[in-house]
Amino acid sequence: MTQFQPGSGPTALRILLGSQLRRLREQKGISREEAGHLIRGSESKISRMELGRVGFKERDVSDLLAYYGVEDGEARSTVMELLQRANEPGWWHRFNDLLPSWFQAYVGLEEAASRIRTYEVQFVPGLLQTKEYARAVIRAGATGVGAAEIARRVDLRMERQRVLDRVNGPVFWAVIDEAALRRPIGGADVMRGQLQHLLELMRQPNITIQVMPFSYGGHSAEGGAFSVLRFEDNELPDVVYVEQLASALYLDKRDEVDRYSEVMERLCAVSTTPEATVDILQKIISERF
């Protein structure tokens, strides 16, 4: 299993590209030594490329695809587009002065994921926040930070949300604790707008929202919020993200991922159905906001 190393965002894309090149090479029965010789390199270079530990040259990838017999135009185009994305700095690099290194890794994984499942206790998940709600959340946790920087942090969060609007964007599945929906972040008007926004988002086919209701009582995720990210390529392991006050955990060992995935499954089983989520959101709006 490929081990994820938190770092710059494109790491996940490099691993994905490398695993695809490895699979194509193995399908043709070509050794790493033979592939390395083709691109004027070594067996070690091919190994590092296939593990996503180095950058990729367009010429090398093009030559390898030809050597591996990838002649279909669409298939080549898919790999070359992935190469371009893997080598380009992520859009979030212009926010480097705001992003701690441990969160840059998550933004990159978020961009590369095919499915994101998240459980949130205190706030509406960042990818689902309105601009006004995001501003209130950021302002509350940014004591002494000026208005200009707060505005840039809000812009960063809004930019992240574009991933859900992409044609090939990830499936996003959120379980939100009822407490987060009733906590009046930013005041009544802001909360009303946020809850109505959730209702609108649920019309998108790639977004599912469930609510963990007060009425259920104790449950299996009382340890706090977490996310599980899955990637299109089976060679890239699922990653569990657990954010802390000034750092984050990235877990990809099979037993750790399985434990969190089981908790997520239990959460989904006992939370509201999407249809009931609509009812509870409308009820909270009418009762409180």
Summary of the structure (lengths in Angstrom):
residues: 289
radius of gyration: 21.4
end to end distance: 48.5
largest distance: 69.9
contacts: 872
relative contact order: 0.13
helix: 55%
strand: 11%
